[in-house]
């Protein structure tokens, strides 16, 4: 015997229940984002929320897959409008603020996530490239790190590599000396392998070097809530 079609009342109840579940899911996502923002100062997200006239495109989130990892990303956090879409991507760019500044104050870092293998890590470049470009000068100033300017003959005048000489898998970052430095300039770069098997390219202000021991830990902690 064929089943009877759903009555209007039952159909309405089904739609209501479905809407309720969807609303709860969306609410949970916004709560998670707010919690992440409270911990790490997600600049772009809160700037978008601070303006009542924020466009609908910036108030949504996208599931973006890099390599084998999916990330739930608020659209307002993404630097490039072309990246504000669901699906696979070869890179994802965003800026967040982490407690890596002087006295654990928030300092902005710009992060690009790419599949592993697209770019060599800073630690790998230390032995294969940087060691062959070091000049005879050695700098100090960052506790626990050695600063080695790169030879200008290599086309890298004004660049200095800071690294931990006592670790088999050392912290390594390269910093540039701009003609005119302004507060907040992100003139240092570190490339590291992530726990999710992707690669992160991070640019940051030189003051962050003082917190180099906690650098990777903070990057991973900021990304953990975004992973799906």
JODATA-V203953 format. One record per helix or strand of 3 or more residues. SS is the DSSP state (A for helix, B for strand). FROM is the first residue (numbers start at 1). TO is the last residue. Records with the same first field share a line. If there is no record, write none. Layout:
SS=FROM-TO + FROM-TO
This chain:
A=8-40 + 43-50 + 56-58 + 75-77 + 81-83 + 102-104 + 122-128 + 130-132 + 152-154 + 206-224
B=61-66 + 69-74 + 92-98 + 107-115 + 146-150 + 159-163 + 172-176 + 188-193 + 198-204
